[in-house]
Amino acid sequence: MTDKVNLACIQIASVIRGVSGIRQVHDYAPDNPNAFPVAIIYPGLGSFGNYAIGTLRGLHDITIDVLEPQQQQQLSRFMAAFIPFVDSVPAALLAQMESTGARFGATIETFDRVDYSFLPRIDYAADPMRGYRFVMRGVKILT
């Protein structure tokens, strides 16, 4: 059942690889990223339920963290480099759902919206990082 969520995350990673300025994207969270900014994609929250007879529907929130080490550059330079992601990451995700979009390799039926938040500090693999968190809300996966 969770294979479909896993495949959706891999397809999302493929889309994020096309976002200009993100230097490293893995299908699975790396232990020690070595190129920055790095994007880390994972399912953050979800539920499964029976709807029509024989139909199981999953609704998920899938998280995309775009990070760099906190000491890498001054805050003003960080903001200048990272604020464009507030536009480009959601645009790349939303484009997949347009009539000509690939719908994440047909792994996702639809999703509700993309939320984002600034992360002034987050520990990742024991290192202090900062960046932006994007959350795809209500990702619908039919299983």
Summary of the structure (lengths in Angstrom):
residues: 143
radius of gyration: 15.6
end to end distance: 7.0
largest distance: 55.7
contacts: 417
relative contact order: 0.23
helix: 26%
strand: 41%
